[in-house]
Amino acid sequence: AEVARKVEAIIRDGGAVPATIAVIDGALKIGISDAELDALAQTQGAMKLSRADLAFAVSAGKTGGTTVAATMLAAALAGIKVFATGGIGGVHKGAEETFDISADLEEFSLSPVITVCAGAKAILDLEKTFEVLETKGVPVVAFQADEIPAFWSRQSGLKAPLKLDTPHEIAEFQKARQTLGIAGGMLIANPIPEDAEIPQAEMAGYITRALREAAEAGVKGKAVTPWLLGRMLEITSGRSLTANIALVENNARLATKIARAMAGD
């Protein structure tokens, strides 16, 4: 709740309007009150909602947090053009056997929302994730960087397909796509601030260990990502969470500037 409030404050201070998205007691909320935010933060057993089960939660009166896919869908319904998050879902390691691929990747080709993130979550198969986005015609733009960032790390070893250096350029790119009638949104990969990153070489060992332990524990499906992120918090003695907060705040700042540019400011 504290982090969510700080992110909203960053957006307001930057001259834009924040709208935290969630489903609370069956209502799809585009912007939530302080009381609702506190209640959501303390909800036990909240659902993890994507495109497939968003309407189920609404019909059944459930409470849940929305994935990137569901948040993009909700934002598009409300006419919101820019969305800030931490990292996107993608192709999980071993997907050639499990077919475990996040619905986030499909949503980018459907919802006309600019998503600002720090790249895909580093626990994923990054190369396959960005191959899928390319197949779906989703622009992946690195902000002021030559490589796609890897969530906790500024570098992934993957060359950025596209690079833009200003929020205005990003806004103009999306406007050109809309003028041409190209459906869907785009992904802006914004590197974590340098003083907050955990270098890729260091993270690689932690991630390998966490993935091995997840396999040994039989964790599958939707449970994989939250389990791995929780385990990374333990393995890194809290450093991963500190980095996660820093990158979310950084993404909110950039998203605010893009939103203003989209509005002609």
N, C-alpha and C positions, 0 to 999 in steps of 0.2 A: 504494500500500500504506500509506503514511504517513497519507493522508487517511482511508482506510477504518478504520485503527486508532483514529484520533482520534475518528471518528464513533461507533465502538463504545464508546469510553471515555466519551463524552458521554452515551450511552444508559445505560450502567451507573451512572455517577455520578448520573443522574436517577432511578434506582431501577427501571429496566426491564431486560429481557434482549434483547440484540441478536442477530440471526441474519442474517449476510450471505449472500445467495443467489447461487449460480452452478452451472454444470455443469462438473465436472472429471473428465476421462477417462471420460465416460459416466455419471457418478453425479450425480444432482440433489442438491446439498448445501443443506441448510437450516441455515446456520451453518457456517463453515469455520475450520480451524485456522490458526495463524500460518504454518506451512510451506506450506499450501495457498494462503493469501493471497499470499505472496511468489511462489510458482510461477505463480499466475494473473496477477499484475501483470507478469510477465516473459514470458508466453506470446506467441509470435509467431503471427499468423494465427488468433487466437481467433475463434470464430463470434459473431455478434450474433444472439441467439436470441429469437424471439417465439413465440406460440402455435403457429404453423404448423410450426416446425422444432425445437421443444423435444424432442419425442419422437425425432426423427431423431438429434439429438446424443446422446441417451441410448442408442439402439439401436446407433449406430455408434462409440461410445466416444470422442466428441469433447469438446473443452473450449470453453466459451464464456461470455460475459457475458449476463445476461438483461435484456431490455428491461422497461419498466414492465409490459406485458401478461404476459410470462412470469413475472415476479417476483410479480405479483398472483396468478396461477394457482398458483404454487408455495406462496406464503404461505397461500392458502386451503386447499390440501391439508394443510398442517401445522397448521391452526387458528390461524394468526396473523391478528390483526384489524387491525393498524395497520402501515403501510409508509411509510418515508421515502425520498424520492428528490430529485433536483435539479429537473428539469422533465419534463413528459410530452410524448409525441409527439402529433401531431394532423394537421390538414389542411395539406398543403404548398401554398405559393403556386403557382398555375397548375393546381391539382388538377382544375379543370373540364375540362382537356384531358388531364392525365396520370392522373387518378384516384389520385394518390399520397396515401393516407390511412392513418395509422398504425393498427395493430391495437390499440393502447392504448385507443382510444376505445370499441371494442366490448367490451373486457374489463371496463371499469367497469360495464357493465350485466350482467355475468355473475358476477364474483367478489366476495364480500361482504367487501371489504377497504377500510378508510379509507386513502386515499393522500394524504400530505402532500407538497406540492411548492411551488415558487415560481411556479406558473402553467405554461402551455405554453411550450415553447422559443420565444423571440422571433423566430426565423428562419421561423416558420410563419405561416399565415394565421390569426391569432388569432380574428377574428370568425367565420369558418367553423368553426373548431375547436369553439368553444363553442356554436355552433348545432347541430352534430352531437351534442354531449353532451346538449343540451336535448331533441333528438329522441329520444334513447335513454333519456330519463328519468333521467339521472345528475345528482344534486345537485352544484352548484358553489358552494362556500362560501368567501367571502373572510374571512380571519381578521383581525379588528380593522381592516378596510379597506372603503371604499366602492367601490373599483375592483378589478378582477381584476389582479393584478400580472403583469408581463411578463418573468419570469425574471431577467435582469440588472438590470431596472428595477422600481421600486416601482409604477409606474402604466402602464396600457396604453391609457387612454381608454375602456375598456369598463366599464360599470357592473356591479357584482357582482350576480348574481341573488339571492344570499342572503348574509347577513353574521352571523357569530357572534363573540363576544368572549372566550369562555373554553373551555378543553379540556372542562370538564364539560358545557357546552351541546352541544358536538360529539358527545360520547359519548352523551348522551341522545337526540339526533337520530337517530343510527344505531340505537340500541336501539328507538326508536319505529318506524323503518322495518322492522326485523326482526319486531317484534310484529305489524305490519300485513301481514307476508308479502311485502314488496317486495324483489325480488331485486337483487343487485349491491351495489356499494359507493358511495362518494362521494369527491369530490375536494375537498380542503382547499387553497386557494390562500393561501400564507403569504408576504407580501412580504419580499424580501431586506432585511437591516438597512440603515438609512438611510446609515450611514457606509461601506457597501461597495458601494452601487449605482452603476451607470453610467446617467445619466439617459436617458430614452426618446428625447428629441430627438437626442442624440448617437449613440445606438445605431442609430437609423434609417438614418443615412448609411452606417455600417459594414455593416449587414445588406444594404442595397441593393447595395453593392459586392460583397460576398461571393456573393450570389445571382447576380449578373451573371457573375462569374467561374466559378461552378459550371456555369452553363448553357454558357458558352464551352468549358469543359473536358469537357462531355458527361457530367457526373456524374449518375447516376440511381439510383432505387430505394433500397435499404437503405444505400447508400454516401453518400447526400446528407447526412444529419444529421451523421455523424462528420466528413465532409469540411468542412462549413460550420463546425462548432464548432472544428475545427483551424485553419481559415482566420481565424476571428474572433480566435483566440489571437494569430495573427501580426499582424493588422491593428491590434489594440488594445495591442500590445506587452506582452502578458501580463495585462493588466487583466481580461480576461474570465475567465481561469482563477482569478484571485484572488477575483473576485466569485462565481464558481461554487462555490468551496470554502466561502466564507462562507455562501452560501444553503443548501448541503447541511447544514452544521453547524447552522444555524438551524432547518431543517426537522426535523433529528433531535431537537433540544430540544423542539419542539412535539409531535412524534409520541410522544415519551416521556411527556409530560404527558397526552396523549389516551389512551395505552395504560393508564396508571395509573387514569385516570378510568373507562375501560371495565371495569377490574378492581374498581372500587368503592373505590379509594384516595382 
